Amino acid sequence: MVQKKRLKTVISNLVLIVLAIVMISSIADAWRLETWKIGSSSLSFRVHQDFGTDSWGHMSQAAQKWNAEAGRTLISVSAIRHTNVNYPAKDSNNYIYRLDKGLKADYVGQGTIYLSSDGRTVIEADININTYHDFANSAQPNKYDVFTLVLHEFGHVVGLNHIIIKVGETTYDTAVMWPAQEHNKEKRDLKPDDKAGLAERYK
Ligand SMILES: [Zn+2]
């Protein structure tokens, strides 16, 4: 009886160890990179003037999150606003737009990134926040958090692709670079996979 119990414990411990190894390996390579990165000069974004001060501040903080992790300024948010409505436009300006692209556009936020001829360096980027959807500067039912969305879009600009953490049949939406935006949710800090992807991109 005692021996049987012991055997059971040993088996369950083995199962736990195997599970732990699977989790570690699938989390470790969860990030994916785009082909590009920010070159030696950083990108400064101008925010559309119809965004309120809180949204502007949150966008600025979102840029800082990536910069802090990279150890240098990759992107920044300018105090100068813009009034353009022609998204996207290759016009040597990095703009954050707020245009209603409807439900058909099938996105909450979208980035358009222009690359150097070798495809490796970002020379310009535009982001549109699709105002067909409702936004807030905090977690609110049926609304998207502006900070969370812009942090994600900036992640693409600095060279990260989407991150899907899957362990067995379960997916975890913890990463900032998780492909979907969710209502009533704040994800304002970079997670280990976001950080690992950035470190790989700028090593
Ligand atoms: Zn995305």
Residues whose N, C-alpha, C, O or C-beta is under 5 A from the ligand:
A	BS01	ZN	P179
